[in-house]
Amino acid sequence: MTTIRRATRADLDAIVALERATFPEESYDPVALRQFLDLFPSRFFVAESAGEIAGYTLGGVDDAGEGWLLSLGVSPAHQGQRIGTALIAAVLEALCAVRVIRLTVLPDNAHAIALYERNGFTTEALVNDYYGPGQHRLVMARLAPG
């Protein structure tokens, strides 16, 4: 059974390892993840399965009051178990007061794009060089209901 709960400082080593395994070329470093935990404690979640961290997600709110799904990672060993969907639901609930939630995703990551589309996100734009030369991203958005 998988449980979704807020991340704690005790989870950081496992989150860092998951981040590196899931995003080996673009992972957040441990300092950034620690700072995210301090900045967004009510929007930082882990999925725990059989005593191990199987996934995590992180949301934030920018200065314009818009939400961002900043990261979502599920261990390759736990993919296909709807953990990503459960994590997205947790972060969407945590961001329920904002009018729009955005995220960025690699344009060729069809699996992630399909997951986000199933959860109400639509492509807003393809932004070339989003994170620098050659670092293109799709920006996807989900409007708040109502």
N, C-alpha and C positions, 0 to 999 in steps of 0.2 A: 504494500500500500504506500502511496506517495502522499506526503503532507506538504502543503504550501504554507510557509510562515515567513515572518519578517527575518531578515538576515541579522546576525549579531557579529560582534568582533571575533567571537570564537569560530565563526564560519570563514573568516577571511582567507586563511591558507588554502582551504578547499576551493573557494571561489577563484583565487588566483590560479590554482592548478587547472581548474575547469576552463577558465578564460584562456590560458595558454594552449590547452588541448583543442579548444573549439575555434579559437582565432589566432593561430600560431604566428601570423605575419602582422597582425594589427591588434594585439591584445592591450588592454589597459594594464598599466603597471600597478604593483601593490600599493604604492602611495596614492594613486588616483582612486583606487577602489576603497581604500580606507577613508579618504576624504568624501567620497560619495556616500559612504555609510554615515558619516557625520552630518553631511548636508541634507540627505534625503532618507532618513531612517524609516519613515512611514511609507516609502515608495521603493524599497529595496527588499526583494523577496528571494527566498530559496525554495527549491523543491527538494525534500528529503525523502529518500527511499532506502529502506533497510539500513538505516544509520549512516548513509553517505549522501553528500550533496550531488543530486542528479541534474540540477539546473539552477539558473538564477535569472532574475530580471531586475531592471533598474529604471525608474521613471523620475522625471524632474519637471519643473515648471520654469520657463524663462521669464525675463523681465516684462514681456508683453502679456504675461498671464496665460500663455499657451503651454500645453503639456508636451512632453517628449518621452517616447520610449527609447531610452538611451542605449540599452543593451539587453539582449536576450540570448542566453546560451544554454543548451541542453547537451549533456554528455553523450557522445556517440553511442555508448552502451545503453542509454535510456531513450534514444530517439524512437519515434513511432508508438509511444505510449501515451500520447496526448498531454505530456508534461508542458510542452511549449504553450499549448492552448490554456492550460490551467494557470500558468505563470502570466500570460497576457491578461487573463480575466482578473487576476489579483492586481496587476498594475493599472488596468483600466478602472477598477473600482477605486483605487487610491487616487486616481486623477479625475474622478467623477465631477468635480466642481469646475473643470476647465471646459471651454467651448470647443476646442480642437486639440487633438493629440497627433503629433507627427513622429516620424522615424526615418532613418536612412538605411538603405540596404544596397548591397552590391547588385548592379543591374543583371548579372548573370546567375544570381542565386534564386533559381526558380522555386526551389523547395520553400525557402523563407518567404518569398513573395506570395506564394499560394497560401501559406499559413496566415500571413497578414491579411490577405484578401478575404479568407474565410472568417476573419475576425473583424470585418468591417472597414478595413483600410483600402483606399484607392490611391493610385499613382497620381501625384500632383505634378511632378516634374522630374526630368533627368537633368542633373546638374554635373557638368563636366568639371573635373579638377576640384571637386567639393572639399577634399582634404589635402589638396596639392596636386601637382602634375601627375596625370594618369590615375588619380584616385576618384573616379566617377561614382556617383551614387544616385539611386532613385530616392526621391523624397515622397513618402506616402503619408496620407492624412486620414483621420477618422473624426468626423464631426460628432459632437455630443448629441444624444437623442433629444428630440423636442425642439 
